[in-house]
Amino acid sequence: MISQEQFEKEVKIIIENAIREDVGDGDHSSLACIPPTATGKAKLLVKDEGVIAGIEFAKKVFHYIDKDLKIETLKNEGDPIKYGDIVFYVSGKSQSILKAERLVLNAMQRMSAIATKTKEYADKISHTKAKVLDTRKTTPGIRAIEKWAVKIGGGENHRFALYDMVMLKDNHIDFCGGITQAIEKTQQYLKENNLDLKIIVEARNLTEIQEILETKGVHRILIDNFNYEDTKKAVNMIGDQCQTESSGGITLETIRNYAECGVDFISSGALTHSVSNLDLSLKAVE
C-alpha cells in the first residue's frame, strides 16, 4: 500500500486539477454580482439516506480555496444520515464558498455513495473473518478519494495502483507461459530491482491453486470466479500457507456465502464502479 504522505499528495493533485478544470481564470458568475468583501454562511443539507463521507476532503477544498473559511461540523465521517440532516456549516467570504461549492458537492456525493455501498457489503459479512476490499476499478483521476470512501464505509483498500503490489492475473500467467514461470520470474525481478512488494496470484481452478502452493513465496491467492463448493475446497487446500481472497462478480446477494467459505478477503469492483451519488446540497443560510 502507498504511504500516507503519497496518499496526501494524490488528494492534493485531485483538488488542484479539479479547481483548474472548474474555475479556470475565475468564477465570473460570483465575480460579477458579489462584492469581494461580502461574507456569508452555507449549510451542507442531506436530501437522501445513507452514510456520509468526504467531510475531511471538503475541509481541504475549502481551505485550498480560502484558508480563512470556517467549518463547523455536525456529523463525522461514516455517520448514518437521513433527509433533512445538516452535515456542516461553512462561513467566510461568499465568493470563496461559491468557488468551492461544486467540487465539494461532486466529491462528497460520490464518496458518500461509495461509503454507503461499502457499509452494506461489510455489514453482510460482519459475522465472519472476511474483510471487504476495493479494486482498481475506479474513476480515472480520483482514485484516492474513492478508496478513502471505501475505508470510511468499513472496507479496506486493495493495492492502490500497479506500482505498490504485484498481482499476477490470467493474462500475465498466459503471456508468461504458466504460473510457475510467472511467479519465479517475478521473484527474480523483485530481487534484482531491490523491490519489497507482495505477490498475489490469481487461480482459475483447484489445479492452479496447487501449483501456486508448490511454487511458494506468494502472499495471497486470488480465488477468482469459483463457486461456493470449490471456494471451500480452495480454502482448505491453502490453510495458513498464505492469505485467501475471493473475487469475480460478487454481489450484495452472494457476498455472505463467499465469506462463510472461510476466505480472508473479498474484493468487489462494484463498490466504486456501480454507485449512484447521494443527494447533497449546499444552501445559503440567511
N, C-alpha and C positions, 0 to 999 in steps of 0.2 A: 504494500500500500504506500501511497505517497505520504510525505511528511506534512505536518500541519502548516509549516512555512510554505511549501509548494501549493497546498490547498488554498491558502490565503492569497497567494499570487494569482491562482486561477480565478478566484472570486473577483479580485480587483480588475483583472482583464475583462471579465464579463461586464462589470459596471462601466468601465471606460469605453468599451466598444458599444454598449447599449446606449450610453449617453451620446456618443458620437453619431450613432445611427438615428436617434430620435430628436436630438436638439440641434445638431448641425451648427450653423452660425448664429442660432438664437431662437428662443421661443417667442416668435413675433406676435402671437396672439396675446400673450401676457404683457410683453413689452409695449404693445400698442395701447393698452387700456388700463394698466395697473401701475401706479407710481412705484418707483424702486424702493421708496421708504415705507410703503404700505405693509402692514403686518396683519396676520390672521391666524386662524386655528381651524384644523380639519380633523375629522374622525374617520377611522377605518371601520366601516359598517359591514357586518356579515349579512348576506342575503341568501344563505344556504345552510347546509348542515354537514358537519364532518370534523376534521382535525386541522387546527391552524398551524401553518408553517411559514417561515420566511420573515419572522419579526426581526431577527438579528440582521438578516440581509437588508431589510428595509431601512434599518438604522444606518447601515453602511452607505446605502444610496443617499439618504437624506444628508448625512454628514459629508459625503463626497461633493454633493451639490452646494451645501452651506453648513459649515461646521457649527454655526450658531443656532441651527434649528433644534428645538427641544421636543423630545418624545416622551410621553407618559404612557406606559404600558399597563393595560388592564388584564391581559392574557399572557400566558407563557407558551413557548414553543411546545407543540404536541397536545395542547389543551383541547378538549372537545368544544365545539362551537355550534350555535344554532342561530336561526334567523333572528335578527334584531340585536345580536351581541355587538359590543364595541370592543375592538382589539386594542387600539391605542389612539391617542391624540397626538398630533404634531402641530407645533406652533412656531411662528417666526415670520420671516419675510414671505409675503404671499407669492411673489414671483418664484421664489425657491421651492415652495411647496408644489406649485403647479408644474414646475420643470421636472420634478421627481415623480409626480403622480403616476404617469403611465408605466414607467419601469417598475415601480413598487407594486402596482396592481398586477401587471402581467406576471411578474415573478411570484408574488405571493399566491395568486390564484392557481398557478400551476404547481408550486411547491405544496400547497395545501391539498390539492387533488392527489398528488403522489403520496403524501403522508397519510391521507385518509385510506387510500387503497392498500398501502403497506400495512397499516394497522389491522385492516380486515384480514389480510393474509396471516399476519403474525398471531392474531387472536385465535385463528383456526387451529394453530399448531402449538399453542402455549402449554399444552399438557405433555408435550414431547420435548426431547432434547434438541430437535432440529431448529435451525435459525434460517430466516428468510434473507436471501441475497438478491441484490440488483444485478444488472448486466451492463454491457457497453451499448445497449440499445437505447441510447439517449438522444435528445435533441442536439444536433451539432452546435457547438459554441457555448452551451450552457450546462454541460455535464456536471460541473462541480455543484451547482445549486440543486440539480435533480438528485444527485447522490446524497447531498446534505438532507434533502427532504425525506429520503428513504430512512435515514438514521433517526430523524425526528419522529417518524411513524413507527419506530420499533424494529426496523430491519437492520441489516448490516451491509456494508459495502464489499462487493467483489473487487477485483483489480480495477484501478482507475482507468488504465489505458494499456496500450501494447507494451509499454516500457517497464512496468513495475511488477510484472509476473509473467511467467511463461505458461501458455495454455496450448497444448498440442491437441488440435481438433482433427476431425476426419480428413480434411483436405491436407493438413500438414503431414499426417501419417501416410496418406496415399501418395502424395508427391515425393515423400522421402523414401518410400519403399517398404514401410512397415513400422509397427510400434517399437520394436526393439531398436531398430536403426534410429528412429526419431528421438527416442529417449537418450540413447548413448551419444548421438551427435550433439544433442542439446547440452548434456552434461559436460562434454568436452568443450563446447563453445563457451559455456559459462566459466569454466576453469581458465581457459585461455584468455578470456577478457576480464577476468577478476570480477565477475558479477555474482552477487549473492541474491539470486532470485528463486522463488519457489516454483516448482513444476507441477502443473495439473495436466492430466492426460484424459482425454475422452475415450470412453469404451462404448462400442456399439452392441456388444454381446458378452456372454459369460466367458467365452474363449479368449477374447481380448483382455478381459479383466485378469485372467490367469497369467497371460503373457506380461501384462504390466507388473504384476506382483513378482514375477520371476526376474524381471529386469532390475527391480529395486530402485531406490533413490527418488521416488515420486512422493510429493507432498499430499496430493489429493487425487482421487479418481472420480471423474465425471461420469456418472451412470446415466447415459443420455437416451431418452425415449424408450426406457424399459417399462414393461408392465409391472403391476404390483408384485406378482409372484417372483419374477426374475429379479426385481429390485431387492426383495428379501434374501434371495439366494446370493446376490452380489454382496450384500452387507455381511452375510455370514462368511463368505469366502474371504473378504477383506479383513474382517475383525478389527484389531487395533494396529494393523500394519501401516495404515495411512488414513487420512480423512476421506469421507464419502460425501458426494453431492449429487442430488437428483436434478435433472433439467429436461427441457423439451416439452413445450406445450402444456405446462402445468397450470391449472386454473384454480380459482377460489373453490370450485366444487371438488377438485381432486387433490388439493394440497394436503389435506388431513390424512388421506390414505397413504400418500408417499411418506409423510412424516412418521407415520406409525410403522413403516417398514424399518425404521431404525437409522436412517441417514443422518449425517451431521448437519448438512445444509441443503436448502432447496432454492435454486435460482429461478427467477422469473422476469423476463423482459417486459411483461405486462405492467409491472409496477411503474415503468416510466414511458412506455410507448403507447399505452392504451388507457389514457385517463381523460376525463372531461373536467375542465377547470371549475373550481368552486367559485361561486359568485360573490365577489367582494367589491366594495365601492368606497371611494374617498370623498367625503362630503364636507363642505364648509360648515363650520359651527358659527352661528350668528350670536 
